[in-house]
Amino acid sequence: MKRLLLPVSLVILGLAAPGCVSKKDHLALQAELDRTQQELQGREGRVTELEGEVRRLGESIAQLEAELAAAKEEAARLDQQLAKADGDMAALLKDRSRLKASIEDMTKALAEQRKRQAEVERRIAEYRDMLMRFQSLIEAGKLNVKIVDGRMVLALPMDILFDTGKAKLSDEGKAALVEVGQVLATIPKREFQVEGHTDNVPIYNERFPSNWELASARAMVVLKTLRDAGVAATQLSAASFGEFKPTTSNDTDEGKAHNRRIEIVILPDLTNLPGYDELNALAGENGQAAAAAPAAAAAPAKTEAKGQGEAKK
């Protein structure tokens, strides 16, 4: 901002134009003009000073606006980083959840595998124990210990037990069975199923209409002999397979001899098997559901019967 200052001579001439003034008045006017000029100069300096302050404020505002723009850009960048961090965290939590579930599944599978391994080791030890218990009979060729369909089986050849087509026990067979029964009697917590098997040669007579009856009669004779040798009756059962579960072909006499046999199956203890508790619980649930269904079905019948009785009355 600029201010125009009139020359002092022009001011004096303007004042003196109408007429002459005294020296005293002239000096007074000059002093007044000097004060006015100084005051104007002071105000001019103040205006210049204010203009500088306005300029500096403008510069400060421009700087602050630039800083604000930079701050907004930084905030936007941080928001993007935060959004990415949130996504990474969500993925991490999801991965952690999957990892935790995987660890739990692996731990459960490992425990199950250890349980199965313990059961396998137990059954192997049991098999070895049976081999030791029956070692003398095995060496004499009167007994064979084997695993059939996951079950431990004591197989006795028929030629030392019964004559062909007969269900009467031979003396040698009875002696062998008594020895077997005495050993089985030392295993009180297991159950034994005596199974009768024949070859495929058909039999037709009044006592044995088929091989089923023959195999069944032989199995019952063996069962009673084992009972008399000391095995508890609650541990024994019998089954007949006749000719329908051969171990080899019946095309030769040797094959037929192998198929004519008595097998004493050591029934597995299912309580030691993996999953037994779950199966038992499932069976219990099914039993409760089956018991509830007839009761629910009987309720309407009772109501109907009552209604009919009332109608008759």
VENHU-V706623 format. One record per backbone hydrogen bond with DSSP energy under -1.0 kcal/mol. NH is the residue of the N-H (numbers start at 1). CO is the residue of the C=O. If there is no record, write none. Layout:
((NH,CO) (NH,CO))
//
This chain:
((11,7) (12,8) (13,9) (14,10) (15,11) (16,12) (17,13) (26,22) (27,23) (28,24) (29,25) (30,26) (31,27) (32,28) (33,29) (34,30) (35,31) (36,32) (37,33) (38,34) (39,35) (40,36) (41,37) (42,38) (43,39) (44,40) (45,41) (46,42) (47,43) (48,44) (49,45) (50,46) (51,47) (52,48) (53,49) (54,50) (55,51) (56,52) (57,53) (58,54) (59,55) (60,56) (61,57) (62,58) (63,59) (64,60) (65,61) (66,62) (67,63) (68,64) (69,65) (70,66) (71,67) (72,68) (73,69) (74,70) (75,71) (76,72) (77,73) (78,74) (79,75) (80,76) (81,77) (82,78) (83,79) (84,80) (85,81) (86,82) (87,83) (88,84) (89,85) (90,86) (91,87) (92,88) (93,89) (94,90) (95,91) (96,92) (97,93) (98,94) (99,95) (100,96) (101,97) (102,98) (103,99) (104,100) (105,101) (106,102) (107,103) (108,104) (109,105) (110,106) (111,107) (112,108) (113,109) (114,110) (115,111) (116,112) (117,113) (118,114) (119,115) (120,116) (121,117) (122,118) (123,119) (124,120) (125,121) (126,122) (127,123) (128,124) (129,125) (130,126) (131,127) (132,128) (133,129) (134,130) (135,132) (138,134) (139,135) (140,136) (141,138) (142,137) (144,155) (146,153) (148,151) (151,148) (153,146) (154,264) (155,144) (156,262) (158,260) (160,157) (161,158) (162,158) (166,163) (170,161) (174,170) (175,171) (176,172) (177,173) (178,174) (179,175) (180,176) (181,177) (182,178) (183,179) (184,180) (185,181) (186,183) (187,184) (190,187) (192,235) (193,265) (194,237) (195,263) (196,239) (197,261) (198,242) (205,208) (214,210) (215,211) (216,212) (217,213) (218,214) (219,215) (220,216) (221,217) (222,218) (223,219) (224,220) (225,221) (226,222) (227,223) (228,224) (229,225) (230,227) (231,226) (235,232) (236,233) (237,192) (239,194) (241,196) (244,241) (256,252) (257,253) (258,254) (259,255) (260,256) (261,197) (261,259) (262,156) (263,195) (264,154) (265,193) (266,152) (267,191) (267,265) (272,269) (273,270) (276,273) (279,275) (280,276) (281,277) (282,278) (283,279) (284,280) (285,281) (286,282) (287,283) (288,284) (289,285) (290,286) (291,287) (292,288) (293,289) (294,290) (295,291) (296,292) (297,293) (298,294) (299,295) (302,298) (303,299) (304,300) (305,301) (306,302) (307,303) (308,304) (309,305) (310,306) (311,307) (312,308) (313,309))
//
